[in-house]
Amino acid sequence: MYQRRVYQPNEQLRHARLQLPSRLSPGQPLSRQEVAALVNEWLYDHTGTRTEIDANYIGKLERGVIRWPQRRYREALRAALQVATDVQLGFYATRRETSTVDVVDRQQFLRTAGMLATLPWLDLFTPTTPTPLPTRVGRTEIDQVRAAATVFTSWDYAFGGGLAREAVFTQLRWSAQLLRVDCPEQLRAELFAAVAQLADVAGFMAFDACAHDDARRAFRFALACTEYAGDWHARANALADMARQAIWVDEPDQGLTYVEQALVRADRLTATERAMLYTIRARALARMDRPQETLAAVGRADAAFALANPAEDPPWMAFYDHAQHHGDTGHALFDLSVRGRRTHAAQRLAYSVANHGPAYARSRAISRTKLASLLMVTGDPRRAAAIGQRAVDDAGSLRSRRALDDVRELHRFAGRHPAIAEAGELRDRITATLGTR
């Protein structure tokens, strides 16, 4: 007859949790889930690592199933529960006795693990017959590359770059090989332009997932292809995305350089493309704290967009509609507003939120989060908190690191209002949401 191990509950840890008040349920002590969320947030802030500690894990600690969590977990728990030492949380290193059942369970685990290790899992997921290249590239192959770019673009807009960026890079690797295949001279420029479009999509999805080195390589490849093809529209698009990434990683001067390169022959671009580029120019200038030039760039963007004719635009510019223009210019003015300058950022962001369709879920989520952050700083924190709750709903359904980083910014701004219950509830909601991703 086997005897199951009886664990000694960790009353010190449980007591430490119960001493702290819940922010989600006033009058109640801190819940296990709230502790887990605080631990996940601390680990991300201090190590850059996403963890998925949950209430079940905290329960195991309190029941004594785990007596000596790893060092980083202990540090995070001390911070979350506001104590100075491991002893205060009942943690101690121990070599626990091993029961017969433990031995049996371990042997079973090892047998299972050994079986899994011997199965050819990688072989199952690696094609044994690579997709063959055509012997000659024609219109069909070019149309297929463009169709792939269109599909991945729609996924990116709706779900964020984290969903399928590995898939798009796999498709890009295959498509790039077409550039070495025999192709009629009259189609070669189109082939390079199509591959450039796919490379730009791959770069943007990597950028959205904050895989910045991957994004830079894809963007540079896209730009090289556009210059070979002599396609000014695709070239402007690649440089625009390179500028967006540079501004995001706090290199606005480099972003401004990319925009200026794209505008070298602005006469060859459509009004919509010029509006997009002037808007990105405004965002770079705003980050550089050059308010007058920022406002002038927004004015030029508005003037260009007033002349927009979608029938003249290349297919990939369909995203830049009224909602996108208001959102992007609102983002540029956001940086001026949070520094105390009066702008129309809130009105532009609100228009963007109200008019983005479901196909552009990420853009709507980012604009809503920016609007909540702006109102948290300059307007009514309670209204900001209500908008922020919806922004968390939006961002929670995406696979976009950029969207989540904006939510973290909202979390910081909400921290400026410790006396406002709604702001505190929003911070707790954000903590819980980010702790599970």
Secondary structure by P-SEA (a helix, b strand, c coil): ccccbbbbbaaaaaaaaaaccccccccccccaaaaaaaaaaaaaacccccccccaaaaaaaaacccccccaaaaaaaaaaaccccccccbbbbbbccccaaaaaaaaaaaaaaaaaaaccccccccccccccccccccaaaaaaaaaaaaaaaaaaacccccccaaaaaaaaaaaaacccccccccaaaaaaaaaaaaaaaaaaaaaaacaaaaaaaaaaaaaaaaaaaccaaaaaaaaaaaaaaaaaacaaaaaaaaaaaaacccccccaaaaaaaaaaaaaaaaaacaaaaaaaaaaaaaaaaaaccccccccccccccaaaaaaaaaaaaaaaaaaccccaaaaaaaaaaacccccaaaaaaaaaaaaaaaaaccccaaaaaaaaaaaaaaaaacccaaaaaaaaaaaaaaacccccaaaaaaaaaaaaaaaac
